[in-house]
Amino acid sequence: MNKEALLGIRQYFDMVHGITLRAISAFSNEDLDFRPQPGMRSPRELIYHIYGMEKEIATGVRTGKITQETENVAIPESDAASASLASLDTVAKLQEYANACHKIGNEAAAEISEEELARLVEAPYGSFPAWQFFSFAYDEHWHHRGQLYTYLRLLGKEPPMLYDYDNSPA
């Protein structure tokens, strides 16, 4: 993958992010700790994880390494995440967090060179070219956003249309 292709993908990801922000806004503050059953992540934990992983992946791409310790910061069940997660107690704060993390992903993509895109980045689950980690963040986003849509339906709320980019805030 070259830089031009990556930036094009990130532009599309911006539109996807805009729809996700709309999905987040469909939750009430009281809905944020909803669990369909014990042991499942809440909407707050899912949102934290989606965007925390995007941020940690972008940071790891910049440094050339993602460690289990840095990844744990984005895993809601981890002790490393507890303080940050506790502070995100409203829909508005989660949206701010989502925007800040997504911005870090965009900045990493904008700043990376062609050579750095091909460089291997180490992670607990293997070493891959830097460009592949941007794909991992994108896949992670869609996967967990699907869970958020399921939660909205379980709460009796209508999720935004998946591809309603014309009405996206991004």
C-alpha positions as CSV (number, residue, x, y, z in Angstrom):
1,M,0.0,0.0,0.0
2,N,1.3,3.5,-0.8
3,K,0.6,6.7,1.0
4,E,-1.9,8.0,-1.5
5,A,-4.0,4.8,-1.1
6,L,-3.8,5.0,2.7
7,L,-4.9,8.6,2.8
8,G,-7.9,7.7,0.6
9,I,-8.8,4.9,2.9
10,R,-8.5,7.4,5.9
11,Q,-10.9,9.8,4.1
12,Y,-13.5,7.0,3.9
13,F,-12.8,6.1,7.5
14,D,-13.6,9.7,8.4
15,M,-17.1,9.2,7.0
16,V,-17.4,5.9,8.9
17,H,-16.3,7.6,12.0
18,G,-19.0,10.3,11.5
19,I,-21.7,7.6,11.4
20,T,-20.2,6.0,14.5
21,L,-20.5,9.4,16.3
22,R,-24.1,9.5,15.4
23,A,-24.6,6.0,16.8
24,I,-22.9,7.1,20.0
25,S,-25.3,10.0,20.2
26,A,-28.2,7.6,20.1
27,F,-27.3,6.3,23.5
28,S,-28.4,8.2,26.6
29,N,-25.9,8.7,29.5
30,E,-27.9,6.1,31.4
31,D,-27.5,3.6,28.5
32,L,-23.7,3.6,28.7
33,D,-23.4,0.8,31.2
34,F,-26.1,-1.4,29.6
35,R,-25.0,-5.1,29.3
36,P,-27.1,-7.6,27.4
37,Q,-25.8,-10.2,29.8
38,P,-23.1,-10.4,32.5
39,G,-19.6,-10.4,31.2
40,M,-20.3,-8.6,28.0
41,R,-18.9,-5.1,27.4
42,S,-21.1,-2.1,27.9
43,P,-21.5,0.5,25.2
44,R,-19.1,2.8,27.1
45,E,-16.5,0.0,27.1
46,L,-17.0,-0.8,23.5
47,I,-16.6,2.9,22.4
48,Y,-13.6,3.2,24.6
49,H,-12.1,0.1,23.1
50,I,-12.8,1.0,19.4
51,Y,-11.2,4.4,19.7
52,G,-8.5,3.4,22.2
53,M,-7.3,0.7,19.8
54,E,-7.2,3.2,17.0
55,K,-5.1,5.5,19.1
56,E,-2.7,2.8,20.4
57,I,-2.2,1.4,16.9
58,A,-1.4,4.8,15.5
59,T,1.0,5.4,18.3
60,G,2.6,2.0,17.8
61,V,3.0,2.6,14.1
62,R,4.8,5.8,14.9
63,T,7.2,4.1,17.3
64,G,7.6,0.9,15.4
65,K,6.3,-1.3,18.3
66,I,3.0,-2.1,20.0
67,T,3.5,-3.8,23.4
68,Q,1.0,-5.7,25.5
69,E,1.3,-2.9,28.1
70,T,0.4,-0.2,25.6
71,E,-2.4,-2.3,24.1
72,N,-3.8,-2.9,27.6
73,V,-4.6,0.8,27.9
74,A,-7.3,0.3,25.2
75,I,-8.7,-2.9,26.7
76,P,-11.5,-1.9,29.1
77,E,-11.1,-5.0,31.3
78,S,-7.5,-4.1,32.0
79,D,-6.4,-2.2,35.1
80,A,-4.4,0.1,32.8
81,A,-7.7,1.3,31.3
82,S,-9.7,1.8,34.5
83,A,-9.0,5.5,35.2
84,S,-9.5,6.7,31.7
85,L,-12.6,4.6,31.3
86,A,-14.1,5.9,34.5
87,S,-13.7,9.5,33.4
88,L,-15.7,8.9,30.2
89,D,-19.1,8.9,32.0
90,T,-21.2,10.8,29.4
91,V,-22.1,10.5,25.8
92,A,-20.4,13.9,25.2
93,K,-17.2,12.8,26.8
94,L,-17.1,9.6,24.8
95,Q,-17.6,11.6,21.6
96,E,-14.7,13.9,22.5
97,Y,-12.6,10.9,23.2
98,A,-13.6,9.3,19.9
99,N,-12.7,12.4,18.0
100,A,-9.4,12.8,19.8
101,C,-8.3,9.2,19.1
102,H,-9.5,9.3,15.5
103,K,-7.5,12.5,15.0
104,I,-4.4,10.7,16.3
105,G,-5.0,8.0,13.7
106,N,-5.3,10.6,10.9
107,E,-2.2,12.5,12.1
108,A,-0.2,9.2,12.1
109,A,-1.4,8.4,8.5
110,A,-0.6,12.0,7.3
111,E,2.9,12.0,8.8
112,I,4.1,8.5,7.8
113,S,6.5,8.3,4.9
114,E,6.3,5.8,2.0
115,E,9.3,3.9,3.5
116,E,7.7,3.8,7.0
117,L,4.5,2.4,5.6
118,A,6.5,-0.7,4.5
119,R,8.4,-1.0,7.8
120,L,7.6,-3.9,10.1
121,V,5.9,-3.0,13.3
122,E,6.1,-5.5,16.2
123,A,2.9,-6.3,18.1
124,P,2.0,-9.0,20.7
125,Y,0.2,-10.9,17.8
126,G,3.0,-10.7,15.2
127,S,5.0,-8.3,13.1
128,F,3.3,-6.7,10.1
129,P,4.0,-3.8,7.7
130,A,2.9,-0.5,9.2
131,W,0.2,0.0,6.6
132,Q,-1.5,-3.2,7.8
133,F,-2.1,-1.8,11.3
134,F,-4.2,1.0,9.8
135,S,-6.3,-1.8,8.3
136,F,-6.5,-3.5,11.7
137,A,-7.8,-0.4,13.3
138,Y,-10.4,0.0,10.5
139,D,-11.5,-3.7,10.9
140,E,-11.7,-3.3,14.7
141,H,-13.9,-0.2,14.3
142,W,-16.4,-1.9,12.0
143,H,-16.5,-5.1,14.1
144,H,-17.3,-3.3,17.4
145,R,-19.6,-0.8,15.8
146,G,-21.7,-3.7,14.8
147,Q,-22.0,-4.6,18.5
148,L,-23.0,-1.0,19.3
149,Y,-25.8,-1.3,16.7
150,T,-27.0,-4.5,18.3
151,Y,-27.0,-2.8,21.7
152,L,-29.0,0.2,20.3
153,R,-31.6,-2.2,19.0
154,L,-31.8,-4.1,22.3
155,L,-32.4,-0.7,24.0
156,G,-35.3,-0.1,21.5
157,K,-33.4,2.6,19.6
158,E,-32.9,2.9,15.8
159,P,-29.2,3.0,14.8
160,P,-28.2,5.4,12.0
161,M,-28.1,4.0,8.5
162,L,-24.7,2.4,8.0
163,Y,-23.9,4.4,4.8
164,D,-25.8,7.7,5.5
165,Y,-22.6,9.8,4.8
166,D,-24.5,12.8,3.6
167,N,-25.7,13.3,7.2
168,S,-22.5,12.4,8.9
169,P,-20.9,15.0,11.2
170,A,-17.3,14.1,10.1
